[in-house]
Amino acid sequence: MKRLYYISTSLLLIIILTGCLTTLFPIFNVSDVFFNSTLIGSWKCKEDNKERFIEFKKIPDDRKKELTEEINKISDKGYLVSRMDSTGSVLSQCFVFLARIGKNYYLDFYPAELPSQKSVNSFYKDHFIKVHASYRIDFKDKDHFDMKRLDGDFLDKLISSNKINIRHEVVDGNIVITAPTDELQKFIIQYSDNPKAFVTETFCERSMYY
């Protein structure tokens, strides 16, 4: 495996939101994933008093080849999520899977390539490792949901005080968890109800803008 030190900051920024739980492996096993048609459509999301638009749709067949062989098996349960500006132009895209872990629901984001990125020299692509970004999602009703991110300071304190021993690397000052999926899930379940662990970052409502 290529060393984690080659993770590009630009790849981290492809993720629709920032300040989340960043992992080398997905937080879900294939049996944890399910499809919720409520998410399909356009959403107006507010984060730090800034508005952004995102769109969920089913993963098109011609994009499934970008997924790993294992995840491709459940591609019909996934979403292609686009982040758009006020004119409807796509700024970034991610493959997203909804999973139940413990008693809560989570979204796992994985970068998808835009057409403009497909022409990037393969030599440079070979030096990048894409990472997963995860958020807890709380459905309010069919037209509203909140996303909660893992508080970075909370994670920093757990690691620095040796309260948890979870495999990780520090990349450009950011913690990237390198532990496998089963270990990730144990960590998530352990702290899922801790009020200091997950903070509400993004409020989304269904939009008819596009």
C-alpha positions in Angstrom: 0.0 0.0 0.0 1.3 3.5 -0.8 2.3 5.3 2.4 -0.3 7.6 3.9 2.0 10.5 3.8 1.2 10.9 0.1 -2.4 11.8 0.8 -3.1 15.1 -0.9 -4.7 18.1 0.8 -6.6 18.6 -2.4 -8.2 15.2 -2.1 -9.2 16.0 1.4 -10.9 19.1 0.2 -13.0 17.1 -2.3 -15.1 16.0 0.6 -18.3 18.0 0.7 -17.8 19.1 4.2 -14.8 19.6 6.5 -13.9 18.9 10.1 -15.3 15.3 10.0 -14.1 11.9 11.0 -11.5 11.1 8.3 -10.5 7.5 7.8 -8.5 5.4 5.4 -11.2 2.6 5.4 -15.0 3.0 5.2 -16.8 3.0 8.5 -19.3 0.4 7.2 -19.5 -3.2 6.4 -21.6 -4.1 3.4 -24.3 -5.5 5.7 -24.7 -2.2 7.4 -25.7 -0.3 4.3 -29.2 0.5 3.2 -30.9 2.8 0.7 -33.2 5.5 1.8 -35.1 7.1 -1.1 -35.9 10.2 1.1 -32.4 11.5 0.4 -32.9 11.6 -3.3 -33.2 15.2 -4.6 -31.7 18.6 -3.9 -31.0 20.1 -0.5 -30.1 23.5 0.8 -27.6 23.1 3.7 -26.5 25.7 6.1 -23.1 25.5 7.8 -21.4 28.3 9.7 -24.1 30.7 8.4 -23.1 29.8 4.8 -25.5 28.2 2.4 -24.6 25.4 0.0 -26.6 23.1 -2.2 -26.1 19.4 -2.5 -27.9 16.8 -4.6 -28.3 13.1 -3.9 -29.0 10.7 -6.8 -28.5 7.1 -7.4 -25.0 6.1 -8.7 -25.2 6.0 -12.5 -24.0 2.7 -14.0 -21.1 4.4 -15.9 -19.7 5.7 -12.6 -19.7 2.4 -10.7 -16.4 1.4 -12.2 -14.8 4.0 -9.9 -15.7 2.0 -6.9 -13.7 -0.8 -5.4 -14.8 -4.3 -6.3 -16.3 -5.0 -2.9 -18.2 -1.7 -2.6 -19.4 -2.1 -6.2 -21.5 -5.1 -5.0 -23.7 -2.6 -3.1 -23.5 0.3 -5.5 -27.3 0.1 -6.0 -27.6 1.2 -2.3 -25.3 4.2 -2.7 -25.6 7.8 -3.9 -23.7 10.1 -6.1 -23.7 13.4 -4.2 -22.8 16.7 -5.9 -22.0 20.0 -4.3 -23.1 22.9 -6.4 -22.8 26.7 -6.4 -25.7 29.1 -6.7 -25.8 28.7 -10.5 -26.1 24.9 -10.3 -22.5 24.2 -11.5 -21.0 21.1 -9.9 -18.0 21.9 -7.7 -17.3 18.4 -6.3 -18.8 15.0 -6.2 -18.6 12.0 -3.7 -19.9 8.5 -3.5 -22.0 8.3 -0.4 -23.3 5.3 1.6 -25.9 5.4 4.4 -25.2 2.9 7.2 -26.6 2.1 10.6 -23.9 1.6 13.2 -25.1 0.8 16.6 -28.4 2.8 17.1 -27.4 5.8 14.9 -27.2 6.5 11.2 -24.0 7.7 9.4 -23.1 8.9 5.9 -19.7 7.8 4.5 -18.3 10.1 1.8 -15.7 8.9 -0.7 -14.3 11.3 -3.4 -15.6 10.8 -7.0 -13.7 12.3 -9.9 -15.1 15.2 -11.9 -14.6 15.1 -15.7 -11.9 17.8 -15.4 -9.9 15.6 -13.0 -10.0 12.5 -15.2 -7.3 14.0 -17.5 -4.8 14.4 -14.6 -1.6 12.4 -15.3 -1.9 8.9 -14.0 1.6 9.3 -12.5 0.3 11.9 -10.1 -2.8 10.0 -9.4 -0.8 7.0 -8.3 0.7 9.1 -5.5 -2.7 9.9 -4.0 -4.8 7.9 -1.6 -8.4 8.9 -1.3 -9.9 8.9 2.2 -13.4 8.5 3.7 -15.2 11.3 5.6 -18.1 10.4 7.9 -20.9 12.2 9.5 -23.7 11.2 11.8 -27.1 12.0 10.2 -30.3 12.7 12.2 -33.5 12.6 10.1 -36.0 15.2 11.4 -38.7 14.4 8.8 -38.7 13.7 5.1 -37.7 17.3 4.3 -35.1 18.0 7.0 -32.0 16.4 8.4 -28.9 17.4 10.4 -25.4 16.2 10.1 -23.1 16.0 13.1 -19.3 15.8 12.8 -16.9 14.3 15.2 -15.3 17.1 17.2 -11.6 17.4 16.3 -10.6 18.6 19.7 -12.4 15.8 21.3 -10.5 13.3 19.2 -7.2 15.0 19.8 -7.6 14.9 23.6 -8.5 11.2 23.5 -5.4 10.4 21.5 -3.0 12.7 23.3 -4.1 11.5 26.8 -3.9 7.9 25.7 -7.5 7.2 26.5 -7.8 5.4 23.2 -5.3 3.5 21.2 -6.5 3.7 17.6 -4.2 3.5 14.6 -3.9 6.9 12.9 -1.6 9.3 11.1 -1.3 13.1 11.2 -1.4 14.6 7.7 -1.0 18.4 7.4 -2.1 18.7 11.1 -5.2 16.6 10.6 -5.8 13.2 12.1 -6.5 10.4 9.6 -7.7 7.2 11.3 -6.0 4.2 9.6 -7.7 1.5 11.7 -9.8 -1.1 9.9 -13.6 -0.9 9.7 -14.4 -3.2 12.7 -12.1 -1.1 14.9 -13.7 2.1 13.6 -17.2 0.9 14.5 -16.2 0.0 18.0 -14.9 3.5 18.5 -18.0 5.2 16.9 -20.4 3.1 19.0 -18.4 3.8 22.2 -18.7 7.6 21.8 -21.9 8.0 19.8 -23.9 9.3 22.7 -21.2 11.4 24.3 -22.5 15.0 24.0 -18.9 16.3 23.6 -18.1 13.9 20.7 -20.5 14.8 17.9 -21.5 18.4 17.3 -24.2 19.6 14.9 -22.5 21.2 12.0 -24.9 21.2 9.1 -28.7 21.7 8.8 -30.3 20.6 5.5 -33.7 21.2 4.1 -35.2 20.0 0.8 -34.8 22.5 -1.9 -36.7 23.2 -5.1 -33.9 25.5 -6.3 -32.7 23.1 -9.1 
